[in-house]
Amino acid sequence: MSHEEWRAFLIEGTRTAKVGVVRKDGSPVVAPVWFVLEDDDTIVFTTHRTTTKGYALRRDPRLALCVDDDRPPYAFVRIAGIATCEERSPDLLAYATRLGGRYMGADRAEEYGRRNAVEGEMVVRVRPERVNAQTDIAD
Amino acid sequence: MSHEEWRAFLIEGTRTAKVGVVRKDGSPVVAPVWFVLEDDDTIVFTTHRTTTKGYALRRDPRLALCVDDDRPPYAFVRIAGIATCEERSPDLLAYATRLGGRYMGADRAEEYGRRNAVEGEMVVRVRPERVNAQTDIAD
């Protein structure tokens, strides 16, 4: 996929990202997240500092993620990068609201923004360092 | 979700699993795979020994995976376990054919079985050690 194609793929509908991080003991974790894509390709999601991925990311910011289409002929975008975790971010409510709008609909954006912009929730930003995007896997 | 519910969730339609493994340098990898679920809950997929996840799994068999529904109200199953990688498996063609049937349709099962049961392709089996299954995430 071209740069424009993988951007369009990431932002289509309510596709979630499956985020991979590594625990202190070296074992992997994979969890789904709601995310938005900024104009400069930064991927932004929120997670609480006390979730498994929150703990792991604060210890080791190396992150991988995968967004896929699980219907024939199948396609995916895989991204690797270094995450920055911002606690008490002044942008938290705005991001939580955008995420609510993307995933629950514009009419519920504010409701979900307020619900998710809670104490301890971090804004996580990832600039893609490597992108692997493939379409028509089955062909 | 109950045991029967998460089993049913995993085998619904053409849902793919996003598999997380850890590279030698300690960084995470996440990749989508086609998989089948055995009666004893073993998850089986195939991957080539020279893929990133093939290399990583032969070095460190700890594996995490996530299968999710990316539409409201959202749901996911996360599983962690230890993978066994069988090279030159006598079961490779049979699994590749089942995988082809699940993901490309019964009429193309044999075609995809032959296509994917190639030299170097490993049969990977994972017995779930931890299961985290949640429905109605947005509620």
Interface residues (C-beta under 8 A of the other chain):
Chain A: G13 T14 R15 T16 K18 V19 G20 V21 V22 G26 S27 P28 V29 V30 A31 P32 D60 R62 L63 A64 L65 C66 D68 D70 R71 P72 Y74 F76 R78 A80 Y103 M104 Y112 A138
Chain B: G13 T14 R15 T16 K18 V19 G20 V21 V22 G26 S27 P28 V29 V30 A31 P32 D60 R62 L63 A64 L65 C66 D68 D70 R71 P72 Y74 F76 R78 A80 Y103 M104 Y112 A138
